[in-house]
Amino acid sequence: MQHLGSLPLMAQPGEKWLYNHSGDVLGILIERVTGKSLGTFLRERIFEPLGMKDTAFNVPASQFYRMPTSYSFNHATNKLEVYDPAGRDSSWALPPPFESGAGGLVSTVDDYFAFLRMMLNKGRLGPKQILSRANVEMMTSDQLTPQQREGAEFFFGTHSSWGLGLGVCIHRGEVYQTPGRFGWDGGTGTSAYADPVEGLIGILMTQRLMDSPEPPRIFTDFWTQAYAAAE
């Protein structure tokens, strides 16, 4: 944080939206306020109450056998290459030196589904109120002005904006881009969104890294078919 604070601003506060760095700073502040590591805080306050037993910043050795290999595509050779190997050689085999508030968790479809069910239900899952209704409504609503989004078309295109920690759809350019739909596409090849209008949750996990913020064909096909099948 000292090094980050010594850098010149890319924009005045509130002028532009910037990806990622605020989440890292938030993770550090959580640790300082609670006196716990970020991983411990998340486990106690979010993961355990939701039954998310397979979500953490690393995978225990007893669970290595469940980890798949992750690939990236080399456009020069037109071939897939190993990005992160499975098992004990994975980047997630050991605790990270820095638990990032902006990313780095490893999880499963079941755990992600539990989290999105809680978010879709305004912070509650079963008898447990994990987040307040007001907080969830703020998190999943557009928090940016058009001026703040300028220059961020790389991430948002013309259909999305940003809530608090996740993307929010604001314009229907495709059948699956329902205004109010929230979630995010992960750079390692995942896509997960919840749609309050349709009452729909979709989670896609692949083993191939995204080549750019533009969603790959498998993402658009998945969501198009999901919405086509929705009643």
Solvent accessible surface area in square Angstrom, and as a share of the most:
residue,aa,sasa,rsa
1,M,87,0.39
2,Q,167,0.74
3,H,159,0.71
4,L,74,0.37
5,G,66,0.63
6,S,86,0.56
7,L,109,0.54
8,P,119,0.75
9,L,121,0.60
10,M,155,0.69
11,A,21,0.16
12,Q,114,0.51
13,P,116,0.73
14,G,57,0.55
15,E,87,0.39
16,K,84,0.36
17,W,30,0.10
18,L,83,0.42
19,Y,82,0.31
20,N,63,0.32
21,H,98,0.44
22,S,83,0.53
23,G,17,0.16
24,D,31,0.16
25,V,34,0.20
26,L,105,0.52
27,G,2,0.02
28,I,32,0.16
29,L,79,0.39
30,I,37,0.19
31,E,54,0.24
32,R,170,0.62
33,V,128,0.74
34,T,50,0.29
35,G,69,0.66
36,K,90,0.38
37,S,50,0.32
38,L,4,0.02
39,G,15,0.14
40,T,35,0.20
41,F,34,0.14
42,L,35,0.17
43,R,107,0.39
44,E,67,0.30
45,R,149,0.54
46,I,25,0.13
47,F,13,0.05
48,E,105,0.47
49,P,37,0.23
50,L,11,0.06
51,G,53,0.51
52,M,12,0.05
53,K,177,0.75
54,D,36,0.19
55,T,12,0.07
56,A,41,0.32
57,F,14,0.06
58,N,38,0.19
59,V,14,0.08
60,P,77,0.48
61,A,72,0.56
62,S,80,0.52
63,Q,52,0.23
64,F,27,0.11
65,Y,175,0.66
66,R,110,0.40
67,M,26,0.12
68,P,85,0.53
69,T,29,0.17
70,S,20,0.13
71,Y,68,0.26
72,S,32,0.20
73,F,46,0.19
74,N,43,0.22
75,H,128,0.57
76,A,99,0.77
77,T,72,0.42
78,N,112,0.58
79,K,136,0.57
80,L,96,0.48
81,E,78,0.35
82,V,90,0.52
83,Y,118,0.45
84,D,8,0.04
85,P,49,0.31
86,A,41,0.31
87,G,12,0.12
88,R,184,0.67
89,D,104,0.54
90,S,9,0.06
91,S,86,0.55
92,W,59,0.21
93,A,10,0.08
94,L,134,0.67
95,P,90,0.57
96,P,43,0.27
97,P,148,0.93
98,F,99,0.41
99,E,41,0.18
100,S,25,0.16
101,G,36,0.35
102,A,41,0.32
103,G,40,0.38
104,G,40,0.38
105,L,70,0.35
106,V,34,0.19
107,S,38,0.25
108,T,33,0.19
109,V,72,0.41
110,D,112,0.58
111,D,6,0.03
112,Y,62,0.24
113,F,87,0.36
114,A,12,0.09
115,F,52,0.22
116,L,5,0.03
117,R,107,0.39
118,M,0,0.00
119,M,3,0.01
120,L,46,0.23
121,N,78,0.40
122,K,67,0.29
123,G,0,0.00
124,R,93,0.34
125,L,30,0.15
126,G,52,0.50
127,P,119,0.75
128,K,98,0.42
129,Q,84,0.37
130,I,31,0.16
131,L,43,0.21
132,S,51,0.33
133,R,141,0.51
134,A,63,0.49
135,N,77,0.39
136,V,2,0.01
137,E,73,0.33
138,M,100,0.45
139,M,41,0.18
140,T,20,0.12
141,S,47,0.30
142,D,57,0.29
143,Q,70,0.31
144,L,27,0.13
145,T,63,0.37
146,P,84,0.53
147,Q,114,0.51
148,Q,36,0.16
149,R,45,0.16
150,E,97,0.43
151,G,72,0.69
152,A,7,0.05
153,E,95,0.43
154,F,137,0.57
155,F,68,0.28
156,F,3,0.01
157,G,35,0.33
158,T,117,0.68
159,H,51,0.23
160,S,17,0.11
161,S,0,0.00
162,W,38,0.13
163,G,2,0.02
164,L,83,0.41
165,G,62,0.60
166,L,18,0.09
167,G,4,0.04
168,V,5,0.03
169,C,7,0.04
170,I,59,0.30
171,H,98,0.44
172,R,107,0.39
173,G,51,0.49
174,E,89,0.40
175,V,73,0.42
176,Y,17,0.07
177,Q,13,0.06
178,T,6,0.03
179,P,64,0.40
180,G,27,0.26
181,R,10,0.04
182,F,3,0.01
183,G,7,0.07
184,W,61,0.22
185,D,33,0.17
186,G,22,0.21
187,G,50,0.48
188,T,57,0.33
189,G,1,0.01
190,T,32,0.19
191,S,0,0.00
192,A,1,0.01
193,Y,30,0.11
194,A,0,0.00
195,D,1,0.00
196,P,69,0.43
197,V,104,0.60
198,E,70,0.31
199,G,57,0.55
200,L,25,0.13
201,I,40,0.20
202,G,7,0.07
203,I,28,0.14
204,L,28,0.14
205,M,71,0.32
206,T,36,0.21
207,Q,87,0.39
208,R,99,0.36
209,L,32,0.16
210,M,33,0.15
211,D,83,0.43
212,S,51,0.33
213,P,43,0.27
214,E,131,0.59
215,P,47,0.29
216,P,49,0.31
217,R,184,0.67
218,I,94,0.48
219,F,4,0.02
220,T,36,0.21
221,D,60,0.31
222,F,60,0.25
223,W,5,0.02
224,T,50,0.29
225,Q,121,0.54
226,A,29,0.22
227,Y,16,0.06
228,A,78,0.60
229,A,84,0.65
230,A,37,0.28
231,E,210,0.94
